[in-house]
């Protein structure tokens, strides 16, 4: 290395701090627009402002707030995120919105209670055994609809049978083994 190069490197090292401080002041930009969210004064290149139709954001968090897709709750008006496809903000607002709604048919729990009451009625009327084979464990007996309509709960249409007889009634008639000869 020559002496000129060494002197030049030392001068650059000493003057580097002076060079960077003056650069900050010389190239400091005056704000030319406002943030769309918080109205902070910021500088953006004019070409970038033209591309974004004048929208400028001071930070990533302001840009995130701008990108949120919110819609108001239909009951209280509180903003909720739209990408969840919600109509209400909370369970209490959902209950308020649902008040007075007429639902078609009976609630799901009524079906279970109805089946239990039917079974108890059949057990009392017809005895605690299978009506086809006479199996005596009444806890596992099932209700069978003779005309295959679950809606028709007439007592003459119902039959208390064990799971084996019920299986034979419904599933064996569709079995692929029925036509199979051994």
C-alpha positions in Angstrom: 0.0 0.0 0.0 1.3 3.4 -0.8 1.5 6.3 1.6 -1.2 8.2 -0.4 -3.7 5.4 0.1 -3.0 5.2 3.9 -3.4 9.0 4.4 -6.6 8.9 2.3 -8.1 6.1 4.4 -7.2 7.9 7.7 -8.8 11.1 6.4 -11.9 9.2 5.5 -12.2 7.6 8.9 -11.8 10.9 10.7 -14.2 12.8 8.4 -16.8 10.0 8.2 -18.7 11.2 11.3 -18.7 14.8 10.0 -19.9 13.5 6.6 -22.9 11.5 8.0 -24.1 14.2 10.3 -24.2 16.8 7.6 -25.9 14.4 5.3 -28.9 13.9 7.6 -29.5 17.7 7.7 -29.0 18.2 4.0 -31.4 15.5 2.9 -34.1 15.9 5.5 -37.4 16.0 3.7 -40.3 18.3 4.5 -43.6 16.5 5.0 -45.8 16.7 1.9 -48.8 14.6 3.0 -50.7 13.2 6.0 -51.2 9.7 7.2 -54.7 8.5 6.2 -55.4 7.1 9.7 -53.7 9.2 12.3 -53.1 12.5 10.3 -49.4 12.5 11.1 -47.3 14.6 8.7 -45.0 12.5 6.6 -43.0 12.6 3.4 -43.6 10.3 0.5 -42.2 10.4 -3.0 -44.7 12.1 -5.3 -44.5 9.1 -7.7 -45.6 6.8 -4.8 -48.4 9.1 -3.9 -49.6 9.2 -7.5 -49.6 5.3 -7.6 -51.5 5.0 -4.4 -54.1 7.7 -5.2 -52.8 9.9 -2.4 -53.1 7.2 0.3 -50.1 7.3 2.6 -49.5 5.6 6.0 -47.0 6.6 8.6 -46.4 3.0 9.9 -47.3 -0.6 9.4 -49.8 -0.4 12.2 -51.7 2.4 10.5 -51.7 0.4 7.2 -53.1 -2.6 9.1 -55.9 -0.5 10.6 -56.7 0.6 7.0 -56.8 -2.9 5.7 -59.2 -4.2 8.4 -62.6 -5.1 6.9 -65.1 -4.3 9.6 -68.9 -4.0 9.6 -71.2 -2.9 12.3 -73.2 -5.4 14.6 -76.8 -5.4 13.4 -78.0 -5.0 17.0 -75.6 -2.6 18.8 -73.5 -1.1 15.9 -70.2 -2.2 17.5 -67.6 -2.9 14.7 -66.8 -6.6 14.1 -64.4 -8.2 11.6 -66.3 -9.0 8.4 -64.2 -12.0 7.4 -65.9 -14.2 10.1 -69.3 -13.7 8.4 -70.8 -12.7 11.7 -73.9 -10.6 12.0 -73.6 -9.8 15.7 -70.7 -9.0 18.1 -71.7 -11.2 21.0 -74.0 -13.9 22.3 -76.2 -11.4 24.0 -76.7 -9.5 20.7 -77.4 -12.7 18.9 -80.1 -13.6 21.5 -81.6 -10.1 21.1 -81.6 -10.5 17.3 -83.2 -14.0 17.5 -86.0 -12.9 19.9 -89.4 -13.6 18.3 -88.1 -15.8 15.5 -90.4 -18.6 14.6 -88.6 -21.8 13.9 -90.1 -24.4 11.6 -90.6 -27.8 13.3 -89.8 -28.8 16.8 -86.4 -28.4 18.5 -84.0 -31.3 18.3 -84.3 -32.2 22.0 -88.0 -32.8 21.6 -87.3 -35.7 19.3 -85.3 -37.5 22.0 -87.9 -36.8 24.7 -90.6 -38.0 22.3 -88.8 -41.3 21.6 -88.2 -41.9 25.3 -91.8 -41.3 26.1 -92.9 -43.6 23.3 -90.6 -46.3 24.5 -91.9 -46.0 28.1 -95.5 -46.1 26.8 -94.8 -49.2 24.7 -93.0 -51.0 27.6 -96.0 -50.3 29.9 -98.6 -51.4 27.3 -96.9 -54.4 25.6 -94.5 -55.8 28.3 -90.8 -55.7 28.7 -89.8 -58.2 26.0 -89.1 -58.2 22.2 -92.4 -58.7 20.3 -90.7 -61.0 17.8 -88.3 -63.3 19.6 -89.2 -62.7 23.3 -85.8 -61.3 24.4 -86.2 -60.0 27.9 -83.5 -57.3 28.4 -85.9 -54.3 28.0 -83.1 -51.7 28.4 -81.8 -52.4 24.8 -85.2 -52.8 23.1 -85.7 -50.4 20.1 -88.8 -48.8 18.5 -89.5 -50.1 15.0 -92.0 -48.3 12.7 -93.8 -50.9 10.6 -94.5 -48.6 7.7 -90.9 -47.2 7.8 -92.2 -43.6 8.4 -90.5 -42.1 11.5 -93.2 -39.4 11.5 -96.1 -41.8 12.0 -96.0 -42.6 15.7 -99.4 -44.3 15.9 -99.4 -47.1 18.4 -100.5 -49.6 15.8 -97.5 -48.7 13.7 -94.9 -49.1 16.5 -93.2 -52.3 17.6 -90.7 -53.0 20.4 -88.0 -55.3 19.1 -84.4 -56.2 20.1 -81.4 -54.9 18.1 -81.0 -58.3 16.3 -84.6 -58.4 15.0 -84.3 -54.7 14.1 -81.1 -55.4 12.1 -82.8 -58.3 10.3 -85.7 -56.1 9.4 -83.8 -53.1 8.0 -80.3 -54.2 6.9 -80.6 -57.8 5.8 -83.1 -57.0 3.0 -80.4 -54.7 1.4 -77.5 -57.1 2.0 -75.4 -58.2 -0.9 -75.1 -61.6 0.7 -78.8 -62.3 0.2 -78.2 -63.5 -3.4 -74.9 -65.1 -2.6 -75.0 -69.0 -2.6 -72.5 -70.9 -0.7 
